[in-house]
Amino acid sequence: MPLVSGAEVVLGAAKDGRGVGAFNVIQLEHATALIAGAEQLGAPVILQISENAVKYHGSLKPIAVAMLAAAAAAEVPVVVHLDHAMDRDLVTEAVSLGFTSVMYDASKLDYADNVAATTEVTNFCHDHGVFVEAEIGEVGGKDGVHAPGARTKPEEALAFAEATGVDALAVAVGSSHAMTERTAELDFDLIAALRAAVPVPLVLHGSSGVADADLTRAVEAGMTKVNIATHLNNVFTATVRQVLNDQPNLVDTRKYLGPARTAVATEVTRLLTLLKAV
């Protein structure tokens, strides 16, 4: 199955009332694990790389080329997505490399500037056939729209979507980034109100902090794209730690990265099932 557009996967899922798992890539092992987990279920999947991960690698192209190659060889539909990009040049580079989806994050700007910047990026991406996600929320929050306590107003979300022409919208409904405990309390009534008001698919960021049952309930209430990163990093790291604890003299990286990759793939299959991805 070739690399596919964000529109094909996200809009299709929204129409059918399914969720789409969007999982972050740091190393190549993440990309291959995410695809393996999706293939096990026969579900589409979104591979994401964040601006912070790009900074970790020093540049976008090497890890991006690897992700795109893995996606092209997959047996399920795979979207390659730039996550939380605030750098306009990075958006341009991702599009030139062949990414099929971009999330431009201008949520730290005030509303008018967010609209203006997002509209400009959206027009550029659409000219190149690239799906665009954006974010709306509180100004000044530590995590932008996903600061604890932040909530998106349906009427503002509608106005923003219509003004910018974005294809999907990340909204604040009770989750927060980088949670290591799954204790987030989602506002399901707000999700339903946003779904009723906003004409584009909704995106839930910070989903690592959301319990299993609430992931399913969020999709049923109206969420489509569900981003999960920290939770899978926990699975990966815990497996590496266990293998090295059991075999303290181990030096072959394949011997501990391989089990971690397998553990992540297994968890991805489970998460995609919760998200009703098929």
C-alpha positions as CSV (number, residue, x, y, z in Angstrom):
1,M,0.0,0.0,0.0
2,P,1.6,3.3,-1.0
3,L,2.0,6.4,1.0
4,V,-1.4,8.1,1.1
5,S,-2.8,11.6,1.7
6,G,-4.0,12.8,5.0
7,A,-7.3,13.6,3.4
8,E,-7.8,10.0,2.3
9,V,-7.3,8.6,5.8
10,V,-8.7,11.3,8.1
11,L,-11.7,12.4,6.1
12,G,-12.6,8.8,5.4
13,A,-12.4,7.9,9.1
14,A,-14.5,11.0,10.0
15,K,-17.2,10.0,7.5
16,D,-17.3,6.5,8.9
17,G,-17.1,7.5,12.6
18,R,-13.8,5.8,13.1
19,G,-10.7,7.0,14.9
20,V,-7.2,7.3,13.4
21,G,-4.1,6.6,15.4
22,A,-1.4,9.2,15.0
23,F,1.8,8.1,16.7
24,N,5.2,9.9,17.0
25,V,8.4,8.8,15.5
26,I,11.8,9.5,17.0
27,Q,14.0,6.6,15.8
28,L,13.5,4.4,12.8
29,E,12.4,1.6,15.2
30,H,9.4,3.7,16.1
31,A,8.3,4.0,12.4
32,T,8.6,0.3,11.7
33,A,6.9,-0.6,15.0
34,L,3.9,1.7,14.2
35,I,3.5,0.2,10.8
36,A,3.8,-3.3,12.0
37,G,1.1,-2.7,14.7
38,A,-1.2,-1.2,12.1
39,E,-0.6,-4.1,9.7
40,Q,-1.5,-6.6,12.3
41,L,-5.0,-5.0,12.5
42,G,-5.3,-4.0,8.8
43,A,-5.8,-0.3,9.9
44,P,-4.5,2.9,8.4
45,V,-2.0,4.8,10.6
46,I,-0.3,8.2,10.8
47,L,3.4,8.5,11.4
48,Q,4.3,11.9,13.0
49,I,7.5,13.7,13.5
50,S,7.5,16.7,15.7
51,E,9.6,19.8,15.5
52,N,11.4,18.8,18.7
53,A,12.3,15.4,17.1
54,V,13.7,17.2,14.1
55,K,15.9,19.2,16.4
56,Y,17.0,16.0,18.1
57,H,18.2,14.7,14.7
58,G,19.7,18.0,13.7
59,S,17.7,18.1,10.5
60,L,14.5,16.7,9.0
61,K,15.6,15.0,5.8
62,P,17.4,11.8,7.1
63,I,14.6,10.6,9.4
64,A,12.0,11.9,7.0
65,V,13.4,9.9,4.1
66,A,13.4,6.8,6.3
67,M,9.8,7.3,7.4
68,L,8.7,7.9,3.8
69,A,10.4,4.7,2.6
70,A,8.9,2.7,5.4
71,A,5.5,4.1,4.6
72,A,5.9,3.3,0.9
73,A,6.6,-0.4,1.7
74,A,3.7,-0.8,4.1
75,E,0.7,-3.1,3.6
76,V,-1.7,-0.6,5.0
77,P,-2.4,3.1,4.2
78,V,0.2,5.3,5.9
79,V,0.2,9.1,6.2
80,V,3.5,10.9,7.0
81,H,2.8,14.0,9.1
82,L,4.7,16.9,10.4
83,D,3.5,17.5,13.9
84,H,3.4,20.8,15.9
85,A,5.5,22.8,13.4
86,M,6.0,26.4,14.3
87,D,8.8,27.0,11.9
88,R,7.4,27.9,8.4
89,D,10.6,26.8,6.7
90,L,10.2,23.3,8.2
91,V,6.7,23.1,6.7
92,T,8.1,24.0,3.3
93,E,10.8,21.4,3.6
94,A,8.3,18.7,4.7
95,V,6.1,19.4,1.8
96,S,9.1,19.3,-0.6
97,L,10.2,15.9,0.8
98,G,6.8,14.4,0.2
99,F,4.9,14.6,3.5
100,T,1.2,14.1,2.9
101,S,0.0,16.0,6.0
102,V,1.2,19.0,8.1
103,M,0.2,20.4,11.4
104,Y,1.0,24.1,11.6
105,D,0.9,25.3,15.2
106,A,0.4,29.1,15.6
107,S,-1.7,28.7,18.7
108,K,0.7,30.8,20.8
109,L,-0.2,33.8,18.7
110,D,-3.3,35.9,19.4
111,Y,-6.4,34.9,17.5
112,A,-6.1,37.3,14.6
113,D,-2.4,36.5,14.0
114,N,-3.1,32.8,14.3
115,V,-5.8,33.0,11.6
116,A,-3.5,35.0,9.3
117,A,-0.5,32.8,9.7
118,T,-2.5,29.5,9.5
119,T,-4.4,30.7,6.4
120,E,-1.1,31.5,4.6
121,V,0.3,28.0,5.4
122,T,-2.9,26.3,4.5
123,N,-3.0,27.9,1.1
124,F,0.6,26.9,0.4
125,C,0.0,23.3,1.5
126,H,-3.2,23.0,-0.5
127,D,-1.4,24.2,-3.6
128,H,0.8,21.2,-3.1
129,G,-2.0,18.7,-2.3
130,V,-1.0,18.5,1.4
131,F,-3.6,18.0,4.2
132,V,-3.4,20.7,6.9
133,E,-4.2,20.5,10.7
134,A,-4.1,23.5,12.9
135,E,-4.7,24.3,16.5
136,I,-6.7,26.9,18.4
137,G,-6.6,27.7,22.1
138,E,-5.4,29.8,24.9
139,V,-2.7,32.4,24.4
140,G,0.1,32.0,26.8
141,G,-0.7,28.5,28.1
142,K,2.4,26.4,28.7
143,D,1.1,23.8,26.3
144,G,-0.9,26.1,24.0
145,V,-4.3,24.7,23.4
146,H,-3.5,21.7,25.6
147,A,-2.5,23.5,28.8
148,P,-4.3,22.0,31.8
149,G,-7.7,23.6,32.1
150,A,-7.8,25.0,28.5
151,R,-11.0,24.5,26.6
152,T,-12.0,25.3,23.0
153,K,-15.2,27.2,22.4
154,P,-17.3,25.7,19.6
155,E,-18.2,29.1,18.1
156,E,-14.6,30.1,18.0
157,A,-13.5,26.8,16.5
158,L,-16.1,27.1,13.8
159,A,-15.0,30.7,13.0
160,F,-11.4,29.6,12.9
161,A,-12.0,26.6,10.6
162,E,-14.0,28.7,8.2
163,A,-11.5,31.6,8.2
164,T,-8.4,29.5,7.6
165,G,-9.7,26.7,5.4
166,V,-7.8,24.0,7.4
167,D,-8.7,20.3,6.9
168,A,-8.6,19.3,10.6
169,L,-8.6,21.1,13.9
170,A,-6.9,20.3,17.2
171,V,-9.1,21.3,20.1
172,A,-8.8,21.4,23.9
173,V,-11.2,19.2,25.7
174,G,-9.3,18.1,28.8
175,S,-6.1,16.4,27.7
176,S,-2.6,17.7,28.1
177,H,0.7,16.9,26.5
178,A,3.4,14.6,28.0
179,M,1.2,13.0,30.6
180,T,2.8,9.9,32.1
181,E,-0.3,8.9,34.0
182,R,-3.6,8.2,32.3
183,T,-5.7,10.4,34.4
184,A,-7.0,13.1,32.0
185,E,-10.7,13.9,32.3
186,L,-12.1,14.6,28.9
187,D,-15.2,16.8,28.5
188,F,-17.3,14.5,26.3
189,D,-20.2,17.0,26.1
190,L,-17.8,19.6,24.7
191,I,-16.4,17.1,22.1
192,A,-20.0,16.4,20.9
193,A,-20.7,20.2,20.8
194,L,-17.5,20.8,18.8
195,R,-18.3,17.9,16.4
196,A,-21.7,19.4,15.8
197,A,-20.3,22.9,15.2
198,V,-17.1,22.3,13.3
199,P,-17.2,21.2,9.7
200,V,-13.8,19.5,9.7
201,P,-12.4,16.5,11.6
202,L,-11.4,17.0,15.2
203,V,-8.0,16.1,16.6
204,L,-7.2,15.1,20.2
205,H,-3.7,15.9,21.3
206,G,-2.2,14.7,24.6
207,S,-4.0,11.4,24.4
208,S,-1.3,9.5,26.3
209,G,-3.0,10.7,29.5
210,V,-6.4,9.3,28.4
211,A,-7.6,6.0,29.8
212,D,-8.5,3.1,27.4
213,A,-12.3,3.4,27.8
214,D,-12.2,7.2,27.3
215,L,-10.2,6.8,24.1
216,T,-13.1,4.8,22.7
217,R,-15.6,7.2,24.1
218,A,-13.8,10.2,22.6
219,V,-14.1,8.7,19.2
220,E,-17.7,7.9,19.7
221,A,-18.3,11.5,20.8
222,G,-16.7,12.9,17.7
223,M,-12.9,12.8,17.7
224,T,-11.2,11.5,14.6
225,K,-7.4,11.9,14.7
226,V,-6.0,10.8,18.1
227,N,-2.3,11.6,18.9
228,I,-0.4,9.3,21.2
229,A,3.3,9.7,21.8
230,T,4.4,9.6,25.5
231,H,2.5,6.4,26.2
232,L,4.4,4.5,23.5
233,N,7.7,6.0,24.6
234,N,6.9,4.6,28.0
235,V,6.3,1.1,26.5
236,F,9.5,1.4,24.5
237,T,11.7,2.6,27.3
238,A,10.2,0.1,29.9
239,T,11.0,-2.8,27.6
240,V,14.6,-1.6,27.0
241,R,15.1,-1.1,30.7
242,Q,13.8,-4.6,31.5
243,V,16.0,-6.3,28.9
244,L,19.1,-4.5,30.1
245,N,18.3,-5.2,33.7
246,D,17.9,-8.9,32.9
247,Q,21.1,-8.9,30.7
248,P,23.4,-6.2,32.2
249,N,26.3,-7.3,29.9
250,L,24.3,-6.9,26.7
251,V,25.9,-4.5,24.2
252,D,24.3,-5.4,20.9
253,T,21.7,-2.7,20.4
254,R,19.5,-4.9,18.3
255,K,19.0,-7.2,21.3
256,Y,17.2,-4.5,23.3
257,L,15.8,-2.2,20.6
258,G,14.2,-5.2,18.8
259,P,12.1,-6.3,21.8
260,A,11.1,-2.6,22.4
261,R,10.0,-2.3,18.8
262,T,7.9,-5.5,19.1
263,A,6.3,-4.2,22.4
264,V,5.4,-0.9,20.7
265,A,3.9,-2.7,17.7
266,T,1.7,-4.9,20.0
267,E,0.5,-1.8,21.9
268,V,-0.2,0.1,18.7
269,T,-2.5,-2.8,17.6
270,R,-4.3,-2.6,20.9
271,L,-4.7,1.2,20.7
272,L,-6.0,1.1,17.2
273,T,-8.6,-1.4,18.3
274,L,-9.7,1.0,21.1
275,L,-9.9,3.8,18.6
276,K,-12.2,1.8,16.3
277,A,-9.7,2.3,13.5
278,V,-11.2,-0.5,11.4
